Amino acid sequence: MGWFKTLFDDNNTINEKSVIGFIAFFMMVIALGVDIVTGFAGKEFVINEFIFDGFMVIVLGSFGIGSIDKFINAKKGNKSEETPTEE
């Protein structure tokens, strides 16, 4: 429960984009596993294309944004994942 509470804290070290991306990727893997099992059972696993595409966009977007953040911060020489704010 403590980890979940720190996820919503403003001053945390958890990358929320990666957490959401991992959850969406895990859902895609579950759908693939169910599709394989139902295929072996001789039944068709019907999933709407827009649902699968939505999960795929979330995964690609969250991992892509996380990678770009790390690249930009490494290029600027920042050690933290958050971009510095100007005051």
VENMOCOR-V620639 format. One record per backbone hydrogen bond with DSSP energy under -1.0 kcal/mol. CO is the residue of the C=O (numbers start at 1). NH is the residue of the N-H. If there is no record, write none. Layout:
co->(CO | CO)
nh->(NH | NH)
//
This chain:
co->(1 | 2 | 3 | 15 | 16 | 17 | 18 | 19 | 20 | 21 | 22 | 23 | 24 | 25 | 26 | 27 | 28 | 29 | 30 | 31 | 32 | 33 | 34 | 35 | 36 | 37 | 38 | 48 | 49 | 50 | 51 | 52 | 53 | 54 | 55 | 56 | 57 | 58 | 59 | 60 | 61 | 62 | 63 | 64 | 65 | 66 | 67 | 68 | 69 | 70 | 71 | 72 | 73)
nh->(5 | 6 | 7 | 19 | 20 | 21 | 22 | 23 | 24 | 25 | 26 | 27 | 28 | 29 | 30 | 31 | 32 | 33 | 34 | 35 | 36 | 37 | 38 | 39 | 40 | 41 | 43 | 52 | 53 | 54 | 55 | 56 | 57 | 58 | 59 | 60 | 61 | 62 | 63 | 64 | 65 | 66 | 67 | 68 | 69 | 70 | 71 | 72 | 73 | 74 | 75 | 76 | 78)
//
